[in-house]
């Protein structure tokens, strides 16, 4: 029996090792989201949202029974402590400053005044209660052993100490080890399920009066990534595959974005296939870019135009999909002609050190990922590094565009409709990485130097590792993090971090609370649902996510129905909705989370027009509903919305009234929202649509939008964040920065008085504008084998 308890505690503590250093969100000890039980737990008092199923509940009961506690008061306290593993906040309770704990953090003082936790605290703190009731009680296999807590306790007077007084010298020592107080960023355990206070009875949380913007550039970009060196520089990229390194002017300086479009940092247009829906959708720079020069691009390629576009088709027998039955459709594109690619590049060799590099070579160092897409529809494609774990997150849409007929998003054997989590620092055995093993173009073999092409060596050695990649069932050169939710599930793709997404469009981590991982997920558009019977004069078509940076010819959006009674009308729960009244959402992504598509679209049940790939029943999943969202008609009752553009949790001090609020928008740029969490740490958000305007002293003048009080900023493509945590809006007409509210005459009581406004800058904006056979023969086969396998 003792072995059983040790095994339970060992497995539990192993889960804790994978937790982030700061959670502050309802999460279980394995970083997954709490779930809703269909039945009642028999032992632990956690029903509704919980982290324990009936099996785990029974294990906790067995552990408790084996402790054989004779005192009823102590037994009650120990039961509540063991059952805290089921608490929706167990990740926070069992981890303090990255240290896993054998018991939850016991409330050790009156809860702090700034705490988000309920103030229904006993007169004496809970840690003291545990000591007083259990200090002289025998507890077999006690969870309070100093060794389990990683601390030195009292030298035991007995060979098998079972009482607290055998292990700890005093209540002070005990509560120093196991106690703590609740703050605004953490919770503690007080003997009952954690309850957060709500601000309903207090002063209401008022939204900011408005969002003030300044225009600092005229260029149109899809991605912005702050330079990893922490300076005022950032990388910008467009959909065609060009990346620029820019210098951002200081806030209040009146300067413009210093970016020369005639001199890109790197140009990948020869590899990227770009059209209205496809292209370079993401870029990411390694957290240690300043040291290793590694950066990554996510784009689509055309296998008919580039020999390097050769991944496995995502429509295959493993997911019950036959490419021959999909057909070419109206676009004339064969299934998997277009492929999703994540490739690695390097800034090494272009400067004395990567951080000072102003250019990079468009030579691919390593292929991280390649997968054929079933159609030419939107597929997300953003990549970013996790701020705590350093893994690469890759956002992938369902790839279908028409109600996900093959049910890819719910199929764990498919990577479509998923967020993937990849380890790009530990690659499969024998896969060669030229950039990390050699810094020059010369290799010494038996004291003789041979010159060679790095590209050919890299290609050859990549192929030499292909067998290992295939053996592991991977889609490229990466490895699977051990704590990925399906890493041990042979029936699932181990790359999956979250599933049930349609088109994740712009995701971000909260820089202060990395467990908060926000993703905007663009919903189904009306054309996808088969709207029929409307005269052409009454319909304006715009397929979701049809973005061409620098152009307004094609836009992202839904079908706009001018005739309210034409075509098929949709209903939800018997309520008629407009043909275009569909849902856009923001999800809070957690480990193994299922976000419902296509069983649900947002909070609404969804039924596709066709389903050759089968269906997933509502009862078979525990969907996590969106934290935020809107119906299309909420943006404009006559035209609806386009699609959601996920943003950032605002963490800059520039606009103190926006601090701690999530900022997001609709592509049509007529709607911008802020969302506030209440209670703090609850994961519950309420949104407010806020007005926005351009400052009168904007470095580049903003044009007015005819017929409205809003500035004409164009279509919103994305958001960005710099190293100062200032937030930027990337649009079809330029780059806009969120600035002090007073510059737009918005009132913010928290804004400090500033000096006179800057003068607009008069500087111009720049944003308006194969190896030979001989080289191959230089390399001997022996040399290649030596390099690859040494």
N, C-alpha and C positions, 0 to 999 in steps of 0.2 A: 504493500500500500504506500509505503514511504516513497518507493520508486515512482509510483503514479504521480504523487504530488510534486516530486522533483521535476518530472517530465512536463507537467502542466506549467509550473513556474518557469521552466527553461524556455518552453515555446512562447509563453507570454512575454518574457523579457526579450526574446529574439525579435518579436514584433516591434517592441519599443525601440530597438536600435535603429529602425528605419524611419523614425519620426523626425520631422523637421524641428529646428530649434525653436520655432515660434509657430504655434498653431492658431490659437484664438478663434476657433471656428468649431462647430459641431463635427467632430471627427472621432472615429474609433481608433483603438491603439495601433491598428495596422494601416492607418491613414485613409481608410475607406470611409464613405459616408454612412451615417446611421440609416436604418431602414425601418419600414412600418411592418409590424408583425400582423399576421392574419389570425394568430391565436394568442392566448395569454400565457406568459411564463409562469411556471408552477412555483418557483422558488424566489427569484429576485423580483422586486416590485417595480419592474420597468416594462411598461406596456406602451403601445403607440410607437413613438420613435425610440429606437434602442440599438445597441451594438451587439446583442446576444440573440442567438437562436435557441431553440429548445434543447439542442445537444449541449451547447455551451452552458446553458442554465443548469442542466443536470450535472455537468462537470464541476461547476462552482458549488452546487449543493453537496456533492460527494466530498469535495475538499473541506467544506465546512464541517460535515459530520465526522470526518476523520480527526478533526482538531479536538473533539471530545471536551468541549468547554462546559463546565458545571454551573457557572454563574450566569443567570439569565440576562442581567444587564450587560455584562461583557460579551455574551454570545450575540446579543442584538447588535452591539456595536461592530463586532467582527463580521457578522453577516452583511451589514450595510457596506463595510469596507471591501469585502470580497466582491459583492455585487456591483461595486462602482465600475468594474470592467464593462458593465452593460450600459453605463451612462453615455448619452450622446456626446458628452465632453470628455470621454475617457482619455483621449489622446493628450489633452491638456492636463488632466488630473494626474496622469502617470508619467509625465515628462516635465522636468523643470531644468531650464538652461541646458538642454540637450542630454540630460542625464536620465536614463530610464529608472523607474522606481518599482519596488515590489508592492507598495501600497500607494493609494492616491495621496496627493498633497492634502494633509489634514488642516482644516482651518484652525489657526493658532492664535488669532487675535480678532478683535472686532473688525468686521469688514471695512476696508478703507472707504472714505467718503466718495472717492472718484471711481469706485468699483461698479462694474456693470452687473454684478451678482446681487440677488435679492438680499435685503437687510433683515430677513426674518431669522436672526441668529440667536442662539440660546444665550442665556446670561453668562455662562462660562463657555469658553471656546471648546470646540469638539475634540481637539487634540488632548486637552486637559481632561475632558470627560473620559476619553479612552484610557488614559493613564490611571485615573482614579478608580475606574471600574475594573480594570484588568491587571493592575500592577502585581497583585498577589495571586492571580488565577493561573492555573496551569493551562498552557496552550500548546498542544502537540504540533510540531512542524510549523512553528510560529512564523508568520510573514514579517515579523518585526526584528528578525535576526540582523545584527549589525553587518554581517557578511553579505546579506542580500541587498542591503542598502549601500554597500560599498564604503562603509565607514567602520571605524574602530569603536567598539563599545566597551562595556565593562568586562574585565577578565572574569570569566565565569567561575563560580565556586563549585559548580557541579559539572560532571562530564556531559550530561544532557540537559542543559538549561531549558526550562519551559516557561518560566515566569518573566515578566518584563523586568522585575528587580534583579533577576539573575543576569540580565544582559545590559541593562542601562543603569547608571548610577543615580539618576534623578529624573523627575519630570522635565526639568530644564533641558537635560541632555537628550531625552527622548523627543521632545517637541522641537528641539533644534534640528534633529535629524529628519523628523517626519512632518513637521508643521510648516505653515506658511500662511500668508494672508492673500486675499483676493485683491487684485488691482484692476484698473481699466483694461489691462491687456491679458489678464489671466484669471482663472477661477480656482477655488479650493473646495475641498469636500467637507461638508458639515453634517454628515450622517444621513442625508436625504438626496434624492436626485437633484442635480444642479438646476436652479431656476434663476433666470436673469430678470432683472427689474425692467419694466417698461416705462418709457417716458410719458405715457398718455396722461398721467396725473400731474406731470410737471409741465414746465414751460414747453410749448410746442417747438419742434425743430423747423424753423422757417427756411425755405430755399433762398439762395442768393438772389439779389435783385436783378442780376443779369451777368452775362459773360462778356468781358471786354477782350477784343482781339486787336492785334496789330499785324499788318501784312509785311513780311520781311523778304519775300521772294515771289517771283512771277512763275516759276517753273511748276510743272505738274509731276508729282512723284507718287509712287505706291507704297514705298517703305522708307522708314527712317529708323536708324539705329545709332544710339550714342556711341562715340568712340570709347572702347574699353579702357583707355588710359586716363579717363576722368577729366579730360580737358573740355574746352568749349567747342569741340569738333564733333561732327556726326556724319554718318554715311546716308546718302539718299540714293534710291534706285527707282527706275521706271519699269514698265511692263515689258519693254523690248529686251531688257537685259543689260542695261548700262548702270554702273554704280559710280557715284561721285563722292569725294570727300570734301566737306564744306566746313567753313568756320562760322559759328553762330555769333551774332553780335550780342554784346552784353545787354541785359534788360535795362531799358531806359536810356540807352546810348544814342538812339535814333539811327543806328546802323542797319544795313541790309545783310542778307545771307550772302556770304562770299563763296560762290560756287561757279566754276567755269565749265559749262557744258561741252566746250570743245576739247576738254582734257579730262576724260573720265578716269577714275581710280582703276577700274577694270571694265572691259567691254566683252560681254558674253553673248552678243547678238548672233554670232555664227552658230551657237549651239541651241539658242532659245527659239522655240516656235511661238510666235505671238500673234494673236488675233483678238477679237472682241472679248473672248472669255478666257483665253489661255495666255501664258507668258511667264515671266519671272515674277512669282508671287511672294517670295520671301527671301530674306538673307539674315545671317546670324554670324556674329564674331565670337570666337572662342573666348571664354572668360580670361584666359591667359594669352590673349592675342598679342599684347605688348611684349611677351617673351617668345611665343612660338609662331606668331604670324599666321595662324590658321583661321580661315573664314569659310563660310558655306553659302551656297546659293540653292534655292528651290525653284525649279522651273519646269515647263513642259517642253518636250522635244517632239519632232516628227520623224519617225523611223524611215520615211521615204526620202528624207532630206539630209539625214545625219547618221552615219554608220554607228556612232556611239549610242544611239537610241535603241536599245535592244533588251528591254526587260521582259519578265514573264507577264503574260496577260492576266489581269485581275479577274476577268471572266473566264472561269475554267471549271472543270468537273468537280473540284473540291468544294465549290460554292454553288453547285447545281446550275451553272451558267454555261451555255453553249454559244460561242461567238457567232457561229453561222446563223443562229436564230435571232440574234439582235438585228442583223442587217445594217445597212449604211444609213438608213433614214433619209430625211430631206437634205441633210448636209453632204451626203455622198462620202462620208468618212467611214473607213473600215474600223471595226472594234479594235482597240489597242494600237491603232496607228499612232495616236498621241500617247506619250508616256510621261509619268511624273518622275522627276529626277531630283535628288539631292546630291550635290557634288561638292567636294572640298577643293579649296584653292589656297595659295600661300602668298604672303607678302614678303617672305624671306628672299634675300638676294637683290632686292631693289633699293635697299638702304642699309646703313650701318646697323640698324636695329628696327624691328617691325613697327614700333610705335612712331617712328619718324618717317615711315614709308608714305609716299604720296601716290604710289601706283603699284599695281600688281600684274603679274602675267596671267593671261586667260588660259593657262595650261592646267588642265585638271590633274590634281594630285591623287585623288582617290574618289571612287564612286561609292558614296554612302548608301544610295538607295535608287532603285529603278523599278517601276511598275507600270504595265500597260493599262490604260484607262478605257473603260467600256464605251465611252462616248466623248464627244467634244464639249461637254457641258462644264460648268464651273466645278472646281474641286478644291477650293480653299488654298492650301499650299504654304501657309505661313510656317516658319520655323523660328524657334527661340530657345535659349538655354534656361534651365531652371536655376534660379538664383541661389538655392540652397544645395541642390544635389549635383549641379553641373551637367546633367543629362540634356540631350537634345530632344525637344518636343516638336512633333511634326503633325500639323493639322490637315486632315484629309476629308473631303466631302464624300457624299454617297456615290458620286460618279454617274448618276442616272439622269437627273433633270426632270424625270416624269414620274413622280410618286415612288421612286425607288422600287420598280416592279420586282427586282430580284432580291429585295429585302436585305441588301448588303449591310446597311447600317446596324441591323440587329444580329447579323450572322458573325459570330466570333471567329469563323474561319476566314473571313474577309477583312482586309484593312481599310476598306471604303467606309466612310461615315464614322471614322474613328479619330482619336488623338493617340499618336504613338509616342513612345518614350524610348530613346535609343542611347546606348553608351558608345560614343565615338572616340573614346580614349583607349579602350581596350578592344582591339579588333581580333577577329578569328585567327587562330594559329596559322602561320605561314603566309598570311596576307601581308604584302610588302608595302611599307610606307616610306617613300623616298625622302620626304621632307624632314622626317624625324631621325633617320639613320645616317644621312649624308648631307653635308652642308655645301660641298663643292661638286664640280662635275668630273672629279678625278678619283679613281679608286686604285689603290696599290695592291697588286697581287704578285706575290713572290718578288717584291721589290721592283716590279716593272709597272709603269703607269700606262693605262689605256684610257683613251677619251671616248665618251659615249653620250648618247642622248638620254637625259633623265626621263623623258616621256616614254620612250620605248622600254626602258628598264621597268618603269612603274607599271606599264601596261602588261608586260610579260609576267611580272611577279604578281600582279593582280589576278591574272589568269591561273597562276600556279596555286593561288588560294581558293580558286573557284570551287574545287571539290569540297573543301572544308565548309565554305559558305552553304553549298548545296546540302551537305550532310546535316547542318544545323537548321536547314529550312529557312535561311535568311534571304532577304531581298537585296543584300549588298554588304559592304564592309563595315560592320558594326557588331556589337554584342548586346545581349539582353540584360538589363539590370536585374539582379536577383530578386528584388522586391517588386517587380512588375506584377500586377494582380493575377495574370494568367500565365506566368512564366513556368509553372509546373502543371499546366493543363494541356494535355496532348491534343485535346479537341479544339483548342483555341490558338490564335496567333499570339505568340508571346510578346510581340511588340506593343500590344494594345494597353493603353493607360485608361482610356474612357471610350464609350461607344454610344450609339444612338443619336448621332448628329447628322444634320443634313448638309449644311455648308458653313463650317466654322469660319467666320470672317472677322479677323482681328481679335487676338487673345492677348492677355497681359497678366503678369503677376503684380500683386500689390508689393511695392518695394519695402514696405515696413512690416507686412505680414505675408510672407511668401506662400503660406498655405491658401491664401485667397487667390485663386487662379480663375480669372474671368474670361469668358468667351462669348462673343456675339455669334449667334447662329441664324443665318438667313433662312427664312421660311419658304414654303412652297408658293409658287406664283400661280395665278389663275389660269394661264395658258397651259401650265403643266397638268392642271386638273381637267383639261379637255373642254374649255368653254367653247360652245358651238352655237351657231344660229344668229350671231350678231353681224349686222351689216358692216362692211369694212369702214364705212364712214363713221361708225360709232366706236371703233376700237383703235387704240394706239398701242402698238406692241413694243415691249422693251423687256428682253429676257434678263432675269436676275443675274447680277454680277457681270454684265457685259461692259467691261471697263477698258477703255483705251486711254492710258495716261497721256495727257496733252491734247486730247480731242474730246469734243462733245457730240460726235456723230452717233456713237453708241453709248447707251447708259444702262446702268443696272436698274431693274425695277420689275413691276408686275404689269399685267395687262390692265389697261385703264379703260373701263367701260363707261361710255357716255350714256348709253341707253340702259336704264336701270332694270328693264324687264327682259332684255334679250339674253339668249343663251341659257345655260343650266345654272340654276341658283343653288347655292350650298346651304346646308342647315347643320346646326350643331345642337343636339338635344332638343330638336323640334323647333328651334328658333331660326328664322330665316336671316341669312346674312347676305350682304352684297356679293356678287360673283368674285370681287377682288378683295373681300374682307378677310384676309388671312393673317397669319401671326408671325411676328418677328420676336426673337427672344435673346436674353442674356442668361448664360448658365454659369454656375459656380462649380468648376471642375474638380472632382475628387477622384482618388484612386479607385478604379473599377466601376466608376459611376456610369449608369445607363440613363441617358437623357431623352429616351422615349421614342425618337423618330424611327420608324414610321408608324408605330403603334399610336403615337400621339404627335400632334404638331402643337408645340407649346403645351398648354393645359387641356387642349381639346383632343378627343379621340379622332383618329384619322383612318380613312378607308381608301386604299388606292383603286384606280379604275381597273387595273389589271395586276396580276400577281403570279407570274410564272415561277417565281422563286420561292413561293410559299408565304405563309403569314406567321406572325408571332402573336400569340394571344396576350391579352392584357393581364391575365392572371399569372402568366409565366415570368413576368418581370417586375422589378421594383423600381419604377422610373423615378428619377429625380426631376421634379418640376422646375421650370425656370424661375430665377429669382426676380427677373424683370422682363418686360416685354410690352408689345403693343399690337393691336389690330391695325391693319393698313388704313382703315377709315379714320383712325385716331389722328393721323397726320394731316389728312386732307379729305373731307367728306366727299368731295367731287372727284378727286384723282387718286386718293389712296397714298401709299408710300412706295418707296423703291425697295430698299432692304436695309437691315440694320448694319451699322458700322460700330463694332466693339471698340471701346476706348481704354481709359486708364483710371485707376484710383488716384485722385489728385493729391500729390504729396509735396507740392512746392509751397513756399511761403509767399510767393508773389501775390496770389489772391487768397488771403487768409480765410475768406468766407467760403471758398471752394474746398478748403483743406479737408481731407478725409471723406470726400464724396466721389462716387464713381461717375465719370463723364462719358457719354456716348451719344450717338446721333443716327439720323437716317440719311441715306445717300442723297436724297433730294435737297438737303441743306436748309430745309425750312423748319426742321425740328431738331432741337438739341435738348438732352435731358441730363439732369443730375440725379443721382440716387444716393440716399442716406440709409445707413444701417441702423436699425432700432428694434430691440436693444443692441448695443455694441456687442460684438462677438457672437451674435445669434445667427447670422446668415440671412436675416430677414431685412429686406430693403423696400423702401417706398420711394417713388420717383416723382419728379416735378419737371415739367417742361419749362425751360427758362429762355428768356429773350437773349439775344446777343447782338453786338454791334461792333463797329471798328472805331478805334480811338481817333480823335480829331487830329492827333499828331503822329499817326501811323507813318513809318518810314516810306511806305508805298501807299498811295491813296487808294482807298476802297471805293468801288463804284456802287451806287445804290441799286437795289432791286426794284424795278418798276412796279408800282402798285402796292408795295409793302414798305414797312419801316426797316426791313432787314437789309444788310449789305449783300451785294451780289458776289458771293464767294465761290459760286460754281457747285459742281457735284462733289460731295465729300467722299474721298476714297479711303482714307485711313487716318489714324492718330499716331503721334510720335511723342517721345519723351527724351529729354536731354539729361546730362549728368547733374544738372541742378534740379531735376524733377519738374521742370517747366514742361507743359503739355503743348503740343502743336497739332494743328488740323491740316491735313494734306488734301488739297482739293484740285479740281480741274483748272482753277484759275490762280493757284499759288500756294504759298506756305504761310500759315497764320499762327501766331503765338498767343496764348492766353496771358494777359497782362493785368496790371493793377486795375481794380474796378473804377477807381476815381478817374482814370483816363477816359472813361466813357460816361462819366457823371453818374455812375452807379454808386449807391451808398453801401458801405461795408464798415460797420462800427469797429471791426478788428484791424482795419488798415491804419497803419501809422501815417502821420503827416510826412509828406515827401517834399523834396525840392521841386523847383519848377520843371515843367515837362521838357523832354529833349526836343531839339530841332530835327525835323525830318532830314535824313541823309540825302545828299545829291549824287551819291555814287551810283553807278548804273547797276541794274540787276542782270546777272549773266544767265538767268534761268530761261530766257526766251530763245533760246537757240537749240605645213606638214613635213615631217622629217624625211630626209632623202634615203634612198636605198644604200648609198655609200655609208651613211652613218650607221645604218643597221648592220652592214657587213663588218663594221669595226668591232662589233661585239661577238665574242665567241660564245658558243653554247655553254662551255665550261664556266665562263665568267658569270653568265646569267644564273646558272645553278648555284654557284658559290655565293652570289649576292643574296639570292632568295632564301636559301636554306641554312646559311651559316649561323 
